[in-house]
């Protein structure tokens, strides 16, 4: 369990930092316009999606004494760390030159990310066929991911008040962590990977893959749920720092610490929903967790901003009214993390059911296509965020860490940020729950 948990630590760390900080980094440090920043994030996700089926197919075809998955994880470990460090550097030149650099380095980063993450994810299906152990493995996986993401947020909070230099140092530290945790995971998983169930050995044309995927009705439902939940989560992560600084008026040196309660509550929620789902069922856990998530999203839309002179001295000397606003903000973040942890656990816990419904059980193909559709959706949602903020008049800066007026945005941008933080995620989550409402009944019918 520990080794499997470490396997998602490097990619989880990368995903957390990119999710929370890359858009604010592009608009507040690199000085890219919001539309360009959103377009960059879309290119990153689309490339990430394109390489998923390719690497999934190649890993299915890989044959070594360590199995088909570990060689890919080992080969991707060092490039993952190096590119994760390099993405936080601001190159000299104008916006066009910077954009070219970020396209190149993020393509390398996402290729290494997939080389580690996708073969690793397939192992949960291949190591065991026991549903209980699979759920435990996915809980261990996302526990490692969230803990690594938490460490990344702590590093970021400690360093990012130093502007561009803080981003560079953060990249070096977290890049090293990503490489080392991946290699340690490979070392621990090696004995189990050697004995794991092997994927199908026959060649499968792309057209046949499409027919296989779309004829599996269980998989279609799971992939739609995963797409909707992760679009919601990614959109909230991308806009969260901007929401804290521009809408809630929390200064930069304080705002970087606030995502940490989210990560801790997501970690606790992951443990809770894992136990709950094993006792009462995964769909019950999904609905209860998402209802908490939706409630917190709606609260975030109407929360009043904190006073501009927000500081530790201010907190302890302020009126009860101001303290209530601060506590409401923190509680909202905690409940979002606790409810949103179901987006990590439940879709991946349901995926083996869809794979087992296929006689050939090609875990790599199903894992790749699940992630492919999810990443395309995320890319489009982040592009829409950049477009909406640009239309709303969002202002970018090349040194937002020290420019006081960078905290202030036009009212149209403030309203758009609130909508992206709360209303759009709520709408997507509700659709996901509607899709899954008859899941248990359908499973019972199939078993009968």
Steps between C-alpha positions, in 0.01 A plus 500: 500500500782742586683432175182541299422822686843638408438425133258790461696735725718650227219548251260607776749764611535625144123503444433692824758770434403537136131506592531769767789714375568470126223735385587764767869452408432561131285810565671641813872420450561418133266785401297303243144617423223287652387369160857394410542337843174310457601395148832371633324291762267365232797401278661329801189295573428414137855374449472314829181342368650411160798318649285296742371239251842481337684431825219276625522291183881491510506399866251220425746376235812532718645169614774482766576280800363785717171504313375761250447795737812558715742575210282794399484635854878473546569662162265790569619579856797728421335688208199562724712669768714701257207635296299576815788719618544668160135598455525759783783698336418824314712517183610836355311641203153614407172315545545302177844371600379412848199319356722288270721405796203401718342294222827305454572440870142407587487248214809335654343520846169344396672223304705407807191536720303253288795258477490474879133544581318290243696173536486548877120545497456178299675301773208531745290282270780255416646438847173362642141421402363555852268805505579579863877496439458707183313764697773495766768532230326802350460651846875448559572645159310820555619525859854511364391744232331736745785482754750580225276781380484629858879505520505691171253756634709547816814556292309744280358692797848539649669613178261672262490837677850545348357535151666331202801384705266319737338316210839383370607368842160335548542321168840362593378366834177345376663363185747309717217365718306385192793302360602336829150392606437342159824301517430384857153385389648297215741332740217401737258389228750291302416161663124553448531640147690187391207278608218732389247401236637571153302703244375348175782416261317525168511807280191717514421758227396848606152452353454187709608691811227757429238227458619330819482821703162620378335160528584485872208690653647479851815670379308777322321591823820492704691712251220759487499520879879532512498769233238711677648469850855573390398791279334644811801433721752628245303816435482573873872430549597720205298797616542450879810715559353775283173467692680540834709799392266686265154419640564435869788757505742277687862622456739279301718399795189369682302357206772243422434330836123475464492206252672289768176451702339387173769236449482379861120473491520315166744256660268443796202475267678238292544278806142557612340431161718191452367352824148622429493353149618161623218497757212670319600494134697720261196672348366597842839649583502684166161664556563603861846637424379694197212654692753639750712623209204670329393675820849643552520610136180699534624663822820609321290699253351724770782529756579867582862614446749536786622849596802630306719522811471124559788385724559292810480813719181602326338160552546497876396863547208513257129504569295182525349582161839489328605185685184327379589584139849353543367185665235458230769516232711233670200276570385530139845392377505208745156375391593534132806281559309244706223462242724524193714210622231273351617618155836339573373171640164395358549508118827306525341254743221439246733463200601136572130405481493627141830328414377170645187524282730469196607138439853606393547736799743743325569725801749721318256587222211581735724702733640696206160582353358600833782745558493618136138617510549649848800705389335628186208619712732665751693670221184644351371612841824685577495659153146620570623645833771699320251619238239604758758689708633678189150605397435617858809725490732302728837677541831309474838608644865393480563560872173455685677389818609855582254719308222608737260605224520148360256395773223707347298392197189647331162390635429302184813291563407452867155369405650265242747360752216430746300321230800285404570422866147394594218495246664322207648221721159453667330459162756240384484298824118484486516359146750237618270390782204481262696265271582265788160500673400149376845340522424259787176386338677432169776303672242290689315429173818390325594265786153349499 
